[in-house]
Structure formats: structure tokens, C-alpha cells
Amino acid sequence: MGRGRQKAKHTKVARELKYSVHETNYSELERELSGSRQPNDDELSKWSEYYDDADAQGDDVEGDFQQRRA
């Protein structure tokens, strides 16, 4: 596709986005901006294999890292 056609396509998309009417979910926006969203169990479970109780206690991070590497 040539540059002229590509630019025209982008202009068309930009115009549609600018002038279209979207419903705004203000409660979801407020929750996102406030940072009060709590991760659910599914999101946490996929990372559980990397989590260790010793990590949460703030033990010797350098020594723990060396043990895992060995």
C-alpha cells in the first residue's frame, strides 16, 4: 500500500475515533486511577511458583539468590 493510501486510512481511523461517541464507565475508571483494584486468585496463582515465604520476610536476599543459582 502506498504512503498516500496509508495516510488516508490512518486519517479515516483517527476521524472515527475523534467523532464517535463512547460510553464511559466512570466507576471502573475511578477504580483504575485510585489503584484500589485487588488482584484475584487466578492472577496470583500463575506466579506462585516464584514466590517464597522467605522473600516476604526480607531475609538475606543475596544469599538466597546464590542458593537458587547453584
mmCIF file of the N, C-alpha and C atoms, coordinates in Angstrom:
data_MODEL
# 
_entry.id   MODEL 
# 
loop_
_atom_site.group_PDB 
_atom_site.id 
_atom_site.type_symbol 
_atom_site.label_atom_id 
_atom_site.label_alt_id 
_atom_site.label_comp_id 
_atom_site.label_asym_id 
_atom_site.label_entity_id 
_atom_site.label_seq_id 
_atom_site.pdbx_PDB_ins_code 
_atom_site.Cartn_x 
_atom_site.Cartn_y 
_atom_site.Cartn_z 
_atom_site.occupancy 
_atom_site.B_iso_or_equiv 
_atom_site.pdbx_formal_charge 
_atom_site.auth_seq_id 
_atom_site.auth_comp_id 
_atom_site.auth_asym_id 
_atom_site.auth_atom_id 
_atom_site.pdbx_PDB_model_num 
ATOM 1   N N  . MET A 1 1  ? 0.847   -1.163  0.000  1.00 0.00 ? 1  MET A N  1 
ATOM 2   C CA . MET A 1 1  ? 0.000   0.000   0.000  1.00 0.00 ? 1  MET A CA 1 
ATOM 3   C C  . MET A 1 1  ? 0.899   1.235   0.000  1.00 0.00 ? 1  MET A C  1 
ATOM 4   N N  . GLY A 1 2  ? 0.603   2.177   -0.846 1.00 0.00 ? 2  GLY A N  1 
ATOM 5   C CA . GLY A 1 2  ? 1.403   3.392   -0.939 1.00 0.00 ? 2  GLY A CA 1 
ATOM 6   C C  . GLY A 1 2  ? 1.206   4.304   0.253  1.00 0.00 ? 2  GLY A C  1 
ATOM 7   N N  . ARG A 1 3  ? 2.102   5.256   0.382  1.00 0.00 ? 3  ARG A N  1 
ATOM 8   C CA . ARG A 1 3  ? 2.072   6.174   1.527  1.00 0.00 ? 3  ARG A CA 1 
ATOM 9   C C  . ARG A 1 3  ? 0.797   7.008   1.527  1.00 0.00 ? 3  ARG A C  1 
ATOM 10  N N  . GLY A 1 4  ? 0.315   7.399   0.392  1.00 0.00 ? 4  GLY A N  1 
ATOM 11  C CA . GLY A 1 4  ? -0.910  8.212   0.315  1.00 0.00 ? 4  GLY A CA 1 
ATOM 12  C C  . GLY A 1 4  ? -2.128  7.445   0.804  1.00 0.00 ? 4  GLY A C  1 
ATOM 13  N N  . ARG A 1 5  ? -2.241  6.199   0.379  1.00 0.00 ? 5  ARG A N  1 
ATOM 14  C CA . ARG A 1 5  ? -3.368  5.369   0.824  1.00 0.00 ? 5  ARG A CA 1 
ATOM 15  C C  . ARG A 1 5  ? -3.261  5.059   2.310  1.00 0.00 ? 5  ARG A C  1 
ATOM 16  N N  . GLN A 1 6  ? -2.040  4.821   2.773  1.00 0.00 ? 6  GLN A N  1 
ATOM 17  C CA . GLN A 1 6  ? -1.824  4.519   4.184  1.00 0.00 ? 6  GLN A CA 1 
ATOM 18  C C  . GLN A 1 6  ? -2.201  5.725   5.051  1.00 0.00 ? 6  GLN A C  1 
ATOM 19  N N  . LYS A 1 7  ? -1.781  6.911   4.627  1.00 0.00 ? 7  LYS A N  1 
ATOM 20  C CA . LYS A 1 7  ? -2.103  8.120   5.381  1.00 0.00 ? 7  LYS A CA 1 
ATOM 21  C C  . LYS A 1 7  ? -3.606  8.365   5.383  1.00 0.00 ? 7  LYS A C  1 
ATOM 22  N N  . ALA A 1 8  ? -4.255  8.126   4.273  1.00 0.00 ? 8  ALA A N  1 
ATOM 23  C CA . ALA A 1 8  ? -5.705  8.319   4.193  1.00 0.00 ? 8  ALA A CA 1 
ATOM 24  C C  . ALA A 1 8  ? -6.427  7.354   5.136  1.00 0.00 ? 8  ALA A C  1 
ATOM 25  N N  . LYS A 1 9  ? -5.934  6.122   5.212  1.00 0.00 ? 9  LYS A N  1 
ATOM 26  C CA . LYS A 1 9  ? -6.542  5.137   6.091  1.00 0.00 ? 9  LYS A CA 1 
ATOM 27  C C  . LYS A 1 9  ? -6.384  5.553   7.554  1.00 0.00 ? 9  LYS A C  1 
ATOM 28  N N  . HIS A 1 10 ? -5.174  6.024   7.932  1.00 0.00 ? 10 HIS A N  1 
ATOM 29  C CA . HIS A 1 10 ? -4.951  6.482   9.295  1.00 0.00 ? 10 HIS A CA 1 
ATOM 30  C C  . HIS A 1 10 ? -5.803  7.705   9.624  1.00 0.00 ? 10 HIS A C  1 
ATOM 31  N N  . THR A 1 11 ? -5.964  8.595   8.663  1.00 0.00 ? 11 THR A N  1 
ATOM 32  C CA . THR A 1 11 ? -6.795  9.778   8.865  1.00 0.00 ? 11 THR A CA 1 
ATOM 33  C C  . THR A 1 11 ? -8.243  9.371   9.095  1.00 0.00 ? 11 THR A C  1 
ATOM 34  N N  . LYS A 1 12 ? -8.717  8.397   8.323  1.00 0.00 ? 12 LYS A N  1 
ATOM 35  C CA . LYS A 1 12 ? -10.089 7.906   8.473  1.00 0.00 ? 12 LYS A CA 1 
ATOM 36  C C  . LYS A 1 12 ? -10.299 7.305   9.855  1.00 0.00 ? 12 LYS A C  1 
ATOM 37  N N  . VAL A 1 13 ? -9.353  6.490   10.303 1.00 0.00 ? 13 VAL A N  1 
ATOM 38  C CA . VAL A 1 13 ? -9.466  5.868   11.623 1.00 0.00 ? 13 VAL A CA 1 
ATOM 39  C C  . VAL A 1 13 ? -9.426  6.936   12.719 1.00 0.00 ? 13 VAL A C  1 
ATOM 40  N N  . ALA A 1 14 ? -8.533  7.907   12.587 1.00 0.00 ? 14 ALA A N  1 
ATOM 41  C CA . ALA A 1 14 ? -8.427  8.975   13.586 1.00 0.00 ? 14 ALA A CA 1 
ATOM 42  C C  . ALA A 1 14 ? -9.713  9.777   13.659 1.00 0.00 ? 14 ALA A C  1 
ATOM 43  N N  . ARG A 1 15 ? -10.311 10.059  12.521 1.00 0.00 ? 15 ARG A N  1 
ATOM 44  C CA . ARG A 1 15 ? -11.568 10.806  12.486 1.00 0.00 ? 15 ARG A CA 1 
ATOM 45  C C  . ARG A 1 15 ? -12.696 10.032  13.160 1.00 0.00 ? 15 ARG A C  1 
ATOM 46  N N  . GLU A 1 16 ? -12.746 8.713   12.893 1.00 0.00 ? 16 GLU A N  1 
ATOM 47  C CA . GLU A 1 16 ? -13.775 7.875   13.520 1.00 0.00 ? 16 GLU A CA 1 
ATOM 48  C C  . GLU A 1 16 ? -13.618 7.873   15.039 1.00 0.00 ? 16 GLU A C  1 
ATOM 49  N N  . LEU A 1 17 ? -12.385 7.779   15.511 1.00 0.00 ? 17 LEU A N  1 
ATOM 50  C CA . LEU A 1 17 ? -12.148 7.786   16.951 1.00 0.00 ? 17 LEU A CA 1 
ATOM 51  C C  . LEU A 1 17 ? -12.488 9.136   17.576 1.00 0.00 ? 17 LEU A C  1 
ATOM 52  N N  . LYS A 1 18 ? -12.184 10.202  16.861 1.00 0.00 ? 18 LYS A N  1 
ATOM 53  C CA . LYS A 1 18 ? -12.403 11.539  17.401 1.00 0.00 ? 18 LYS A CA 1 
ATOM 54  C C  . LYS A 1 18 ? -13.883 11.871  17.516 1.00 0.00 ? 18 LYS A C  1 
ATOM 55  N N  . TYR A 1 19 ? -14.669 11.491  16.522 1.00 0.00 ? 19 TYR A N  1 
ATOM 56  C CA . TYR A 1 19 ? -16.056 11.928  16.484 1.00 0.00 ? 19 TYR A CA 1 
ATOM 57  C C  . TYR A 1 19 ? -17.059 10.866  16.925 1.00 0.00 ? 19 TYR A C  1 
ATOM 58  N N  . SER A 1 20 ? -16.617 9.671   17.235 1.00 0.00 ? 20 SER A N  1 
ATOM 59  C CA . SER A 1 20 ? -17.563 8.661   17.692 1.00 0.00 ? 20 SER A CA 1 
ATOM 60  C C  . SER A 1 20 ? -17.869 8.874   19.180 1.00 0.00 ? 20 SER A C  1 
ATOM 61  N N  . VAL A 1 21 ? -19.038 8.425   19.587 1.00 0.00 ? 21 VAL A N  1 
ATOM 62  C CA . VAL A 1 21 ? -19.476 8.585   20.964 1.00 0.00 ? 21 VAL A CA 1 
ATOM 63  C C  . VAL A 1 21 ? -19.266 7.259   21.689 1.00 0.00 ? 21 VAL A C  1 
ATOM 64  N N  . HIS A 1 22 ? -18.521 7.313   22.799 1.00 0.00 ? 22 HIS A N  1 
ATOM 65  C CA . HIS A 1 22 ? -18.250 6.123   23.584 1.00 0.00 ? 22 HIS A CA 1 
ATOM 66  C C  . HIS A 1 22 ? -18.895 6.273   24.953 1.00 0.00 ? 22 HIS A C  1 
ATOM 67  N N  . GLU A 1 23 ? -19.415 5.180   25.459 1.00 0.00 ? 23 GLU A N  1 
ATOM 68  C CA . GLU A 1 23 ? -19.936 5.172   26.820 1.00 0.00 ? 23 GLU A CA 1 
ATOM 69  C C  . GLU A 1 23 ? -18.759 5.042   27.781 1.00 0.00 ? 23 GLU A C  1 
ATOM 70  N N  . THR A 1 24 ? -18.702 5.903   28.771 1.00 0.00 ? 24 THR A N  1 
ATOM 71  C CA . THR A 1 24 ? -17.613 5.882   29.730 1.00 0.00 ? 24 THR A CA 1 
ATOM 72  C C  . THR A 1 24 ? -18.096 5.246   31.022 1.00 0.00 ? 24 THR A C  1 
ATOM 73  N N  . ASN A 1 25 ? -17.359 4.254   31.486 1.00 0.00 ? 25 ASN A N  1 
ATOM 74  C CA . ASN A 1 25 ? -17.659 3.607   32.754 1.00 0.00 ? 25 ASN A CA 1 
ATOM 75  C C  . ASN A 1 25 ? -16.841 4.323   33.830 1.00 0.00 ? 25 ASN A C  1 
ATOM 76  N N  . TYR A 1 26 ? -17.452 5.303   34.478 1.00 0.00 ? 26 TYR A N  1 
ATOM 77  C CA . TYR A 1 26 ? -16.730 6.143   35.429 1.00 0.00 ? 26 TYR A CA 1 
ATOM 78  C C  . TYR A 1 26 ? -16.317 5.385   36.684 1.00 0.00 ? 26 TYR A C  1 
ATOM 79  N N  . SER A 1 27 ? -17.109 4.427   37.114 1.00 0.00 ? 27 SER A N  1 
ATOM 80  C CA . SER A 1 27 ? -16.740 3.670   38.313 1.00 0.00 ? 27 SER A CA 1 
ATOM 81  C C  . SER A 1 27 ? -15.487 2.825   38.049 1.00 0.00 ? 27 SER A C  1 
ATOM 82  N N  . GLU A 1 28 ? -15.399 2.220   36.857 1.00 0.00 ? 28 GLU A N  1 
ATOM 83  C CA . GLU A 1 28 ? -14.208 1.440   36.502 1.00 0.00 ? 28 GLU A CA 1 
ATOM 84  C C  . GLU A 1 28 ? -12.992 2.356   36.353 1.00 0.00 ? 28 GLU A C  1 
ATOM 85  N N  . LEU A 1 29 ? -13.184 3.519   35.781 1.00 0.00 ? 29 LEU A N  1 
ATOM 86  C CA . LEU A 1 29 ? -12.102 4.492   35.642 1.00 0.00 ? 29 LEU A CA 1 
ATOM 87  C C  . LEU A 1 29 ? -11.605 4.959   37.009 1.00 0.00 ? 29 LEU A C  1 
ATOM 88  N N  . GLU A 1 30 ? -12.529 5.235   37.917 1.00 0.00 ? 30 GLU A N  1 
ATOM 89  C CA . GLU A 1 30 ? -12.147 5.658   39.258 1.00 0.00 ? 30 GLU A CA 1 
ATOM 90  C C  . GLU A 1 30 ? -11.367 4.560   39.979 1.00 0.00 ? 30 GLU A C  1 
ATOM 91  N N  . ARG A 1 31 ? -11.817 3.324   39.823 1.00 0.00 ? 31 ARG A N  1 
ATOM 92  C CA . ARG A 1 31 ? -11.136 2.198   40.470 1.00 0.00 ? 31 ARG A CA 1 
ATOM 93  C C  . ARG A 1 31 ? -9.722  2.029   39.898 1.00 0.00 ? 31 ARG A C  1 
ATOM 94  N N  . GLU A 1 32 ? -9.585  2.201   38.595 1.00 0.00 ? 32 GLU A N  1 
ATOM 95  C CA . GLU A 1 32 ? -8.281  2.062   37.956 1.00 0.00 ? 32 GLU A CA 1 
ATOM 96  C C  . GLU A 1 32 ? -7.322  3.170   38.387 1.00 0.00 ? 32 GLU A C  1 
ATOM 97  N N  . LEU A 1 33 ? -7.809  4.386   38.460 1.00 0.00 ? 33 LEU A N  1 
ATOM 98  C CA . LEU A 1 33 ? -6.957  5.514   38.811 1.00 0.00 ? 33 LEU A CA 1 
ATOM 99  C C  . LEU A 1 33 ? -6.597  5.534   40.290 1.00 0.00 ? 33 LEU A C  1 
ATOM 100 N N  . SER A 1 34 ? -7.469  5.028   41.132 1.00 0.00 ? 34 SER A N  1 
ATOM 101 C CA . SER A 1 34 ? -7.184  5.042   42.562 1.00 0.00 ? 34 SER A CA 1 
ATOM 102 C C  . SER A 1 34 ? -6.239  3.925   42.970 1.00 0.00 ? 34 SER A C  1 
ATOM 103 N N  . GLY A 1 35 ? -6.106  2.922   42.138 1.00 0.00 ? 35 GLY A N  1 
ATOM 104 C CA . GLY A 1 35 ? -5.200  1.825   42.445 1.00 0.00 ? 35 GLY A CA 1 
ATOM 105 C C  . GLY A 1 35 ? -5.737  0.890   43.502 1.00 0.00 ? 35 GLY A C  1 
ATOM 106 N N  . SER A 1 36 ? -7.034  0.893   43.726 1.00 0.00 ? 36 SER A N  1 
ATOM 107 C CA . SER A 1 36 ? -7.618  0.057   44.768 1.00 0.00 ? 36 SER A CA 1 
ATOM 108 C C  . SER A 1 36 ? -7.980  -1.333  44.266 1.00 0.00 ? 36 SER A C  1 
ATOM 109 N N  . ARG A 1 37 ? -7.666  -1.637  43.054 1.00 0.00 ? 37 ARG A N  1 
ATOM 110 C CA . ARG A 1 37 ? -8.007  -2.942  42.489 1.00 0.00 ? 37 ARG A CA 1 
ATOM 111 C C  . ARG A 1 37 ? -7.124  -4.013  43.125 1.00 0.00 ? 37 ARG A C  1 
ATOM 112 N N  . GLN A 1 38 ? -7.730  -5.051  43.639 1.00 0.00 ? 38 GLN A N  1 
ATOM 113 C CA . GLN A 1 38 ? -7.016  -6.153  44.250 1.00 0.00 ? 38 GLN A CA 1 
ATOM 114 C C  . GLN A 1 38 ? -6.896  -7.280  43.231 1.00 0.00 ? 38 GLN A C  1 
ATOM 115 N N  . PRO A 1 39 ? -5.714  -7.867  43.068 1.00 0.00 ? 39 PRO A N  1 
ATOM 116 C CA . PRO A 1 39 ? -5.568  -8.972  42.114 1.00 0.00 ? 39 PRO A CA 1 
ATOM 117 C C  . PRO A 1 39 ? -6.359  -10.185 42.591 1.00 0.00 ? 39 PRO A C  1 
ATOM 118 N N  . ASN A 1 40 ? -6.970  -10.889 41.643 1.00 0.00 ? 40 ASN A N  1 
ATOM 119 C CA . ASN A 1 40 ? -7.722  -12.073 42.023 1.00 0.00 ? 40 ASN A CA 1 
ATOM 120 C C  . ASN A 1 40 ? -6.796  -13.282 42.112 1.00 0.00 ? 40 ASN A C  1 
ATOM 121 N N  . ASP A 1 41 ? -7.326  -14.403 42.590 1.00 0.00 ? 41 ASP A N  1 
ATOM 122 C CA . ASP A 1 41 ? -6.511  -15.595 42.827 1.00 0.00 ? 41 ASP A CA 1 
ATOM 123 C C  . ASP A 1 41 ? -5.906  -16.153 41.546 1.00 0.00 ? 41 ASP A C  1 
ATOM 124 N N  . ASP A 1 42 ? -6.618  -16.032 40.422 1.00 0.00 ? 42 ASP A N  1 
ATOM 125 C CA . ASP A 1 42 ? -6.083  -16.551 39.162 1.00 0.00 ? 42 ASP A CA 1 
ATOM 126 C C  . ASP A 1 42 ? -4.823  -15.808 38.746 1.00 0.00 ? 42 ASP A C  1 
ATOM 127 N N  . GLU A 1 43 ? -4.819  -14.496 38.947 1.00 0.00 ? 43 GLU A N  1 
ATOM 128 C CA . GLU A 1 43 ? -3.651  -13.705 38.585 1.00 0.00 ? 43 GLU A CA 1 
ATOM 129 C C  . GLU A 1 43 ? -2.462  -14.052 39.469 1.00 0.00 ? 43 GLU A C  1 
ATOM 130 N N  . LEU A 1 44 ? -2.728  -14.318 40.743 1.00 0.00 ? 44 LEU A N  1 
ATOM 131 C CA . LEU A 1 44 ? -1.648  -14.620 41.671 1.00 0.00 ? 44 LEU A CA 1 
ATOM 132 C C  . LEU A 1 44 ? -1.145  -16.047 41.526 1.00 0.00 ? 44 LEU A C  1 
ATOM 133 N N  . SER A 1 45 ? -2.026  -16.966 41.176 1.00 0.00 ? 45 SER A N  1 
ATOM 134 C CA . SER A 1 45 ? -1.633  -18.376 41.131 1.00 0.00 ? 45 SER A CA 1 
ATOM 135 C C  . SER A 1 45 ? -0.596  -18.657 40.056 1.00 0.00 ? 45 SER A C  1 
ATOM 136 N N  . LYS A 1 46 ? -0.619  -17.931 38.972 1.00 0.00 ? 46 LYS A N  1 
ATOM 137 C CA . LYS A 1 46 ? 0.359   -18.206 37.915 1.00 0.00 ? 46 LYS A CA 1 
ATOM 138 C C  . LYS A 1 46 ? 1.777   -17.786 38.317 1.00 0.00 ? 46 LYS A C  1 
ATOM 139 N N  . TRP A 1 47 ? 1.906   -16.959 39.361 1.00 0.00 ? 47 TRP A N  1 
ATOM 140 C CA . TRP A 1 47 ? 3.224   -16.534 39.831 1.00 0.00 ? 47 TRP A CA 1 
ATOM 141 C C  . TRP A 1 47 ? 3.610   -17.211 41.137 1.00 0.00 ? 47 TRP A C  1 
ATOM 142 N N  . SER A 1 48 ? 2.775   -18.076 41.665 1.00 0.00 ? 48 SER A N  1 
ATOM 143 C CA . SER A 1 48 ? 3.024   -18.656 42.979 1.00 0.00 ? 48 SER A CA 1 
ATOM 144 C C  . SER A 1 48 ? 4.289   -19.512 43.017 1.00 0.00 ? 48 SER A C  1 
ATOM 145 N N  . GLU A 1 49 ? 4.675   -20.100 41.903 1.00 0.00 ? 49 GLU A N  1 
ATOM 146 C CA . GLU A 1 49 ? 5.881   -20.932 41.898 1.00 0.00 ? 49 GLU A CA 1 
ATOM 147 C C  . GLU A 1 49 ? 7.149   -20.109 42.124 1.00 0.00 ? 49 GLU A C  1 
ATOM 148 N N  . TYR A 1 50 ? 7.085   -18.794 41.869 1.00 0.00 ? 50 TYR A N  1 
ATOM 149 C CA . TYR A 1 50 ? 8.246   -17.937 42.050 1.00 0.00 ? 50 TYR A CA 1 
ATOM 150 C C  . TYR A 1 50 ? 8.270   -17.284 43.428 1.00 0.00 ? 50 TYR A C  1 
ATOM 151 N N  . TYR A 1 51 ? 7.204   -17.422 44.180 1.00 0.00 ? 51 TYR A N  1 
ATOM 152 C CA . TYR A 1 51 ? 7.083   -16.780 45.486 1.00 0.00 ? 51 TYR A CA 1 
ATOM 153 C C  . TYR A 1 51 ? 7.568   -17.719 46.575 1.00 0.00 ? 51 TYR A C  1 
ATOM 154 N N  . ASP A 1 52 ? 8.345   -17.178 47.490 1.00 0.00 ? 52 ASP A N  1 
ATOM 155 C CA . ASP A 1 52 ? 8.850   -17.948 48.614 1.00 0.00 ? 52 ASP A CA 1 
ATOM 156 C C  . ASP A 1 52 ? 8.557   -17.150 49.876 1.00 0.00 ? 52 ASP A C  1 
ATOM 157 N N  . ASP A 1 53 ? 8.160   -17.824 50.953 1.00 0.00 ? 53 ASP A N  1 
ATOM 158 C CA . ASP A 1 53 ? 7.848   -17.122 52.197 1.00 0.00 ? 53 ASP A CA 1 
ATOM 159 C C  . ASP A 1 53 ? 9.048   -16.348 52.720 1.00 0.00 ? 53 ASP A C  1 
ATOM 160 N N  . ALA A 1 54 ? 10.241  -16.838 52.488 1.00 0.00 ? 54 ALA A N  1 
ATOM 161 C CA . ALA A 1 54 ? 11.447  -16.134 52.933 1.00 0.00 ? 54 ALA A CA 1 
ATOM 162 C C  . ALA A 1 54 ? 11.586  -14.794 52.221 1.00 0.00 ? 54 ALA A C  1 
ATOM 163 N N  . ASP A 1 55 ? 11.118  -14.718 50.973 1.00 0.00 ? 55 ASP A N  1 
ATOM 164 C CA . ASP A 1 55 ? 11.171  -13.456 50.238 1.00 0.00 ? 55 ASP A CA 1 
ATOM 165 C C  . ASP A 1 55 ? 10.317  -12.392 50.912 1.00 0.00 ? 55 ASP A C  1 
ATOM 166 N N  . ALA A 1 56 ? 9.191   -12.782 51.448 1.00 0.00 ? 56 ALA A N  1 
ATOM 167 C CA . ALA A 1 56 ? 8.283   -11.827 52.073 1.00 0.00 ? 56 ALA A CA 1 
ATOM 168 C C  . ALA A 1 56 ? 8.844   -11.312 53.395 1.00 0.00 ? 56 ALA A C  1 
ATOM 169 N N  . GLN A 1 57 ? 9.705   -12.081 54.038 1.00 0.00 ? 57 GLN A N  1 
ATOM 170 C CA . GLN A 1 57 ? 10.244  -11.678 55.332 1.00 0.00 ? 57 GLN A CA 1 
ATOM 171 C C  . GLN A 1 57 ? 11.439  -10.746 55.183 1.00 0.00 ? 57 GLN A C  1 
ATOM 172 N N  . GLY A 1 58 ? 11.994  -10.599 53.996 1.00 0.00 ? 58 GLY A N  1 
ATOM 173 C CA . GLY A 1 58 ? 13.114  -9.703  53.776 1.00 0.00 ? 58 GLY A CA 1 
ATOM 174 C C  . GLY A 1 58 ? 14.419  -10.270 54.298 1.00 0.00 ? 58 GLY A C  1 
ATOM 175 N N  . ASP A 1 59 ? 14.584  -11.583 54.223 1.00 0.00 ? 59 ASP A N  1 
ATOM 176 C CA . ASP A 1 59 ? 15.820  -12.217 54.674 1.00 0.00 ? 59 ASP A CA 1 
ATOM 177 C C  . ASP A 1 59 ? 16.965  -11.850 53.746 1.00 0.00 ? 59 ASP A C  1 
ATOM 178 N N  . ASP A 1 60 ? 18.076  -12.498 53.933 1.00 0.00 ? 60 ASP A N  1 
ATOM 179 C CA . ASP A 1 60 ? 19.282  -12.238 53.148 1.00 0.00 ? 60 ASP A CA 1 
ATOM 180 C C  . ASP A 1 60 ? 19.003  -12.506 51.671 1.00 0.00 ? 60 ASP A C  1 
ATOM 181 N N  . VAL A 1 61 ? 18.801  -11.459 50.927 1.00 0.00 ? 61 VAL A N  1 
ATOM 182 C CA . VAL A 1 61 ? 18.436  -11.597 49.523 1.00 0.00 ? 61 VAL A CA 1 
ATOM 183 C C  . VAL A 1 61 ? 19.612  -12.120 48.711 1.00 0.00 ? 61 VAL A C  1 
ATOM 184 N N  . GLU A 1 62 ? 20.799  -11.619 48.978 1.00 0.00 ? 62 GLU A N  1 
ATOM 185 C CA . GLU A 1 62 ? 21.978  -12.038 48.218 1.00 0.00 ? 62 GLU A CA 1 
ATOM 186 C C  . GLU A 1 62 ? 22.255  -13.520 48.432 1.00 0.00 ? 62 GLU A C  1 
ATOM 187 N N  . GLY A 1 63 ? 22.218  -13.968 49.673 1.00 0.00 ? 63 GLY A N  1 
ATOM 188 C CA . GLY A 1 63 ? 22.469  -15.375 49.965 1.00 0.00 ? 63 GLY A CA 1 
ATOM 189 C C  . GLY A 1 63 ? 21.410  -16.271 49.362 1.00 0.00 ? 63 GLY A C  1 
ATOM 190 N N  . ASP A 1 64 ? 20.167  -15.850 49.413 1.00 0.00 ? 64 ASP A N  1 
ATOM 191 C CA . ASP A 1 64 ? 19.074  -16.619 48.837 1.00 0.00 ? 64 ASP A CA 1 
ATOM 192 C C  . ASP A 1 64 ? 19.246  -16.743 47.337 1.00 0.00 ? 64 ASP A C  1 
ATOM 193 N N  . PHE A 1 65 ? 19.685  -15.666 46.705 1.00 0.00 ? 65 PHE A N  1 
ATOM 194 C CA . PHE A 1 65 ? 19.904  -15.690 45.273 1.00 0.00 ? 65 PHE A CA 1 
ATOM 195 C C  . PHE A 1 65 ? 21.023  -16.675 44.908 1.00 0.00 ? 65 PHE A C  1 
ATOM 196 N N  . GLN A 1 66 ? 22.083  -16.663 45.677 1.00 0.00 ? 66 GLN A N  1 
ATOM 197 C CA . GLN A 1 66 ? 23.202  -17.577 45.403 1.00 0.00 ? 66 GLN A CA 1 
ATOM 198 C C  . GLN A 1 66 ? 22.764  -19.034 45.578 1.00 0.00 ? 66 GLN A C  1 
ATOM 199 N N  . GLN A 1 67 ? 21.918  -19.329 46.550 1.00 0.00 ? 67 GLN A N  1 
ATOM 200 C CA . GLN A 1 67 ? 21.446  -20.695 46.762 1.00 0.00 ? 67 GLN A CA 1 
ATOM 201 C C  . GLN A 1 67 ? 20.601  -21.147 45.588 1.00 0.00 ? 67 GLN A C  1 
ATOM 202 N N  . ARG A 1 68 ? 19.763  -20.302 45.083 1.00 0.00 ? 68 ARG A N  1 
ATOM 203 C CA . ARG A 1 68 ? 18.907  -20.676 43.966 1.00 0.00 ? 68 ARG A CA 1 
ATOM 204 C C  . ARG A 1 68 ? 19.710  -20.883 42.695 1.00 0.00 ? 68 ARG A C  1 
ATOM 205 N N  . ARG A 1 69 ? 20.762  -20.106 42.514 1.00 0.00 ? 69 ARG A N  1 
ATOM 206 C CA . ARG A 1 69 ? 21.577  -20.220 41.301 1.00 0.00 ? 69 ARG A CA 1 
ATOM 207 C C  . ARG A 1 69 ? 22.366  -21.517 41.264 1.00 0.00 ? 69 ARG A C  1 
ATOM 208 N N  . ALA A 1 70 ? 22.763  -22.012 42.414 1.00 0.00 ? 70 ALA A N  1 
ATOM 209 C CA . ALA A 1 70 ? 23.600  -23.205 42.484 1.00 0.00 ? 70 ALA A CA 1 
ATOM 210 C C  . ALA A 1 70 ? 22.850  -24.464 42.123 1.00 0.00 ? 70 ALA A C  1 
# 
